[in-house]
Amino acid sequence: MKQIQDIDIKGKKVLCRFDFNVPLDDDLHITDDRRIKAALPTINYALDEDARVIIISHLGRPGGKKVAGLSLAPVAKRLSRLLGKDVALAKDCVGDDVEKLIDGMEPRCVIMLENLRFHKEEAENDDEFARKLAGYADVYVDDAFGNAHRTHASNVGITKFAKVSCAGFLMKRELNYFSSTLEDPLRPFVAIIGGSKVSGKLEALANLIRKVDKMIIGGGMAFTFLKAMGYEVGTSLVEDDLLHTARRGIKIAKENGVKLYFPVDCVIAEKADSKAVTKIVPIQEIDPNWMGLDIGPATIALFREALSDAKTIMWNGPMGVFEIDAFSMGTFSLVHAIAQSHALTIVGGGDTDVAVHRAGESEYITYISTGGGASLELLEGKKLPAVEALNKAAKKMK
Ligand code: AMP
């Protein structure tokens, strides 16, 4: 694919697709602006080239209609502060007002168009909508990695109509970390997979099991594996329909010489509640009416040991219900272990990203993805539609 530095954007109108889907509180204040900060290298580069920067993004799921609480106004305001310059917000993302605003743009000017998902045509990958967006600029830049697993008008359809399409710095960085690591990792390569259910990460497990040297399995999903191995796991989260799949996974790991690590003890309670009484027990001693909600201290020590010689670590999914303090120790201990390792460390987005930041270790992780869903699809070995579209557009440009 083409990258923004490959293209002459001097003084040109550049339409940049970002993923500014940031969390907002009830008063519409941004509670985490990392996705906006991650866009700054591309925006600043375009401004240094005297380009006129037109920004497009989605926010939340308005379902194809205008929802006041999902306006990009707070994002435009925050971006304006981060850039130290005005960022005007258009009332819509298509229409006469937008055209007028764009026609009046001076070099080094930044405007933002309103939430793309206020139009149902965005999620439908509608050609006419994509054509209109593409028509606003000389160059289209896709830097919305977090949305790259979606086939939408603003990231896939648009590449059919844009004169020139290329990737921004964030998109390239994300792909580099995931693709090059998955293709040719420094070994030992260890994957840590956690989170709630096996079903949500089945394809990632299946893909990684053929690539890694060691796989650490924690979180709720570990209990399906433990039950498949014959342990009584009380009322822990188990997907009974996947017991057979779990057994097969263990067999494939053996055949591939992959070392699997499961919890040997856990923190249990009768329910996932901050006031619940908790106990730490070996896996063999989970009470029938209790559930495993975090890995225990022996497991933390085991997992640390397994990580000690790693040269590459990829992590997706917490080790327990880390949102509740009583069940957060396992996840946070693992964050610290990874941060202290000498390996190349890559963390998927979503909950794992939240855990790393809450543990205060984000500076010590090599790379934290800005896209939970998109990075998971890369772990699954899938091709991202937006990336495919950029590759196709680059071939057309040759
Ligand atoms: P996922 O979206 O699949 O990565 O799952 C993340 C969620 O898994 C978090 O909200 C955790 O609270 C939850 N989780 C982690 N460990 C457990 C567990 N042992 N039992 C139930 N839920 C868990």
Residues whose N, C-alpha, C, O or C-beta is under 5 A from the ligand:
A	BS01	AMP	G194 G195 S196 K197 G200 G219 G220 L237 G292 L293 D294 G317 P318 M319 G320 V321 F322 D351
